[in-house]
Amino acid sequence: MIREIEIWRVAVLMVNRYADEAEANSFRRAEERAAEGDHAGAAIWRRVTVAIEHLTDTTGPLI
């Protein structure tokens, strides 16, 4: 089981590396893992995709 902090670390790295393409890149990786039958890997990349969505959401309230 991968810890939540690790998901967020990967999400931050993806945003830093791929900028606007981070979410699409993460989603593609999830799809690739699923197609290969790696359901655990696909689930992890889906969690990373959601974290990226949260990190890049500019519609929420500013705190």
Short mmCIF file of the C-alpha atoms (twelve columns), coordinates in Angstrom:
data_MODEL
# 
_entry.id   MODEL 
# 
loop_
_atom_site.group_PDB 
_atom_site.id 
_atom_site.type_symbol 
_atom_site.label_atom_id 
_atom_site.label_alt_id 
_atom_site.label_comp_id 
_atom_site.label_asym_id 
_atom_site.label_seq_id 
_atom_site.Cartn_x 
_atom_site.Cartn_y 
_atom_site.Cartn_z 
_atom_site.pdbx_PDB_model_num 
ATOM 1  C CA . MET A 1  0.000   0.000  0.000   1 
ATOM 2  C CA . ILE A 2  1.370   3.377  -0.994  1 
ATOM 3  C CA . ARG A 3  1.026   6.199  1.519   1 
ATOM 4  C CA . GLU A 4  -0.913  9.353  0.709   1 
ATOM 5  C CA . ILE A 5  2.167   11.541 1.168   1 
ATOM 6  C CA . GLU A 6  3.912   9.563  -1.568  1 
ATOM 7  C CA . ILE A 7  0.987   10.150 -3.938  1 
ATOM 8  C CA . TRP A 8  1.243   13.897 -3.323  1 
ATOM 9  C CA . ARG A 9  5.027   13.864 -3.758  1 
ATOM 10 C CA . VAL A 10 4.650   12.224 -7.161  1 
ATOM 11 C CA . ALA A 11 1.890   14.686 -8.062  1 
ATOM 12 C CA . VAL A 12 4.133   17.650 -7.220  1 
ATOM 13 C CA . LEU A 13 6.996   16.147 -9.215  1 
ATOM 14 C CA . MET A 14 4.675   15.601 -12.188 1 
ATOM 15 C CA . VAL A 15 3.428   19.204 -12.068 1 
ATOM 16 C CA . ASN A 16 6.976   20.516 -11.792 1 
ATOM 17 C CA . ARG A 17 8.164   18.408 -14.707 1 
ATOM 18 C CA . TYR A 18 5.177   18.430 -17.068 1 
ATOM 19 C CA . ALA A 19 3.346   21.646 -16.053 1 
ATOM 20 C CA . ASP A 20 0.055   21.853 -17.961 1 
ATOM 21 C CA . GLU A 21 0.477   18.331 -19.309 1 
ATOM 22 C CA . ALA A 22 0.899   16.689 -15.874 1 
ATOM 23 C CA . GLU A 23 -2.704  15.582 -15.488 1 
ATOM 24 C CA . ALA A 24 -2.945  14.164 -19.007 1 
ATOM 25 C CA . ASN A 25 0.411   12.426 -18.596 1 
ATOM 26 C CA . SER A 26 -0.651  10.860 -15.298 1 
ATOM 27 C CA . PHE A 27 -3.989  9.761  -16.766 1 
ATOM 28 C CA . ARG A 28 -2.176  8.179  -19.723 1 
ATOM 29 C CA . ARG A 29 0.090   6.249  -17.362 1 
ATOM 30 C CA . ALA A 30 -2.965  4.951  -15.476 1 
ATOM 31 C CA . GLU A 31 -4.542  3.825  -18.735 1 
ATOM 32 C CA . GLU A 32 -1.334  2.103  -19.842 1 
ATOM 33 C CA . ARG A 33 -1.058  0.205  -16.553 1 
ATOM 34 C CA . ALA A 34 -4.699  -0.870 -16.781 1 
ATOM 35 C CA . ALA A 35 -4.200  -2.083 -20.356 1 
ATOM 36 C CA . GLU A 36 -1.212  -4.126 -19.189 1 
ATOM 37 C CA . GLY A 37 -3.325  -5.698 -16.446 1 
ATOM 38 C CA . ASP A 38 -1.494  -3.871 -13.657 1 
ATOM 39 C CA . HIS A 39 -4.595  -2.811 -11.761 1 
ATOM 40 C CA . ALA A 40 -2.696  -1.795 -8.627  1 
ATOM 41 C CA . GLY A 41 -0.383  0.428  -10.670 1 
ATOM 42 C CA . ALA A 42 -3.363  1.916  -12.511 1 
ATOM 43 C CA . ALA A 43 -5.065  2.704  -9.204  1 
ATOM 44 C CA . ILE A 44 -1.956  4.483  -7.948  1 
ATOM 45 C CA . TRP A 45 -1.718  6.602  -11.094 1 
ATOM 46 C CA . ARG A 46 -5.438  7.447  -10.798 1 
ATOM 47 C CA . ARG A 47 -4.770  8.701  -7.261  1 
ATOM 48 C CA . VAL A 48 -1.850  10.759 -8.578  1 
ATOM 49 C CA . THR A 49 -4.136  12.184 -11.279 1 
ATOM 50 C CA . VAL A 50 -6.665  13.293 -8.648  1 
ATOM 51 C CA . ALA A 51 -3.900  14.880 -6.582  1 
ATOM 52 C CA . ILE A 52 -2.686  16.763 -9.652  1 
ATOM 53 C CA . GLU A 53 -6.243  17.979 -10.245 1 
ATOM 54 C CA . HIS A 54 -6.296  19.366 -6.710  1 
ATOM 55 C CA . LEU A 55 -2.866  20.959 -7.031  1 
ATOM 56 C CA . THR A 56 -3.720  22.694 -10.285 1 
ATOM 57 C CA . ASP A 57 -7.309  23.714 -9.455  1 
ATOM 58 C CA . THR A 58 -7.507  27.480 -9.834  1 
ATOM 59 C CA . THR A 59 -11.278 27.736 -9.352  1 
ATOM 60 C CA . GLY A 60 -11.335 27.114 -5.609  1 
ATOM 61 C CA . PRO A 61 -11.320 29.779 -2.915  1 
ATOM 62 C CA . LEU A 62 -8.048  31.386 -1.942  1 
ATOM 63 C CA . ILE A 63 -7.193  30.937 1.704   1 
# 
